Amino acid sequence: MIEVTRLNGKAFTLNALYIETVEAFPDTQITLTTGRKFIVLETEEQVRQKVKTFYQQVQVLSNPHLRGEEDEE
């Protein structure tokens, strides 16, 4: 889960595994695989970093093939 902030300043948590896209219009819009959309105060880069940190914490990126490494030693 990642914590993000609505435009009204209220923070909420979002399951990062369901994020399909993050776009800036200039407000940052997060679209989930379910089709729900959220507009947040964080920048696109901040959301991307939070998702990356979350994936590392749950070890989604621990598989060398998911990281893009060809040979596992």
C-alpha positions in Angstrom: 0.0 0.0 0.0 1.1 3.5 -0.7 -0.1 6.7 0.9 -1.2 9.6 -1.4 -3.1 12.8 -0.9 -6.3 13.9 -2.4 -6.6 17.5 -3.7 -8.5 18.5 -0.6 -5.4 17.5 1.5 -6.8 14.3 2.9 -4.4 11.4 2.8 -5.5 7.8 1.9 -3.8 4.5 1.1 -3.9 2.8 -2.2 -3.0 -0.7 -3.1 -0.1 -0.2 -5.6 -0.6 -3.6 -7.1 -3.8 -2.3 -8.8 -2.2 0.8 -10.4 -2.4 0.6 -14.2 -1.3 4.2 -15.1 0.0 7.4 -13.5 -0.3 10.5 -15.6 0.0 14.2 -15.2 -2.6 16.6 -16.7 -1.0 18.7 -14.9 -2.7 17.2 -11.8 -1.5 13.6 -11.2 -4.1 11.0 -12.1 -3.8 7.4 -10.9 -5.9 4.9 -12.9 -6.4 1.5 -11.3 -6.9 -1.8 -13.2 -10.6 -1.6 -12.1 -11.0 1.7 -14.0 -11.3 3.9 -10.9 -9.4 7.1 -11.1 -7.8 9.2 -8.4 -6.4 12.8 -8.6 -3.6 13.3 -6.1 -1.3 16.1 -5.0 1.9 14.1 -5.4 3.8 14.4 -8.7 4.0 11.6 -11.2 7.6 11.0 -10.1 6.7 10.9 -6.4 4.0 8.3 -7.1 6.4 6.3 -9.2 9.0 6.3 -6.4 6.4 5.2 -3.8 5.3 2.3 -6.0 8.9 1.3 -6.5 9.6 1.4 -2.8 6.4 -0.6 -2.1 7.4 -3.3 -4.7 10.8 -3.6 -3.1 9.3 -3.9 0.4 7.1 -6.8 -0.7 9.9 -8.2 -2.8 8.0 -8.1 -6.1 11.3 -6.9 -7.7 13.4 -9.6 -6.0 13.1 -11.9 -9.1 16.0 -11.2 -11.4 13.8 -11.9 -14.5 11.3 -9.2 -13.3 14.2 -6.7 -12.9 15.3 -7.3 -16.5 18.4 -9.4 -15.7 18.9 -12.2 -18.1 21.3 -14.5 -16.1 20.6 -15.5 -12.6 23.9 -16.4 -10.9 
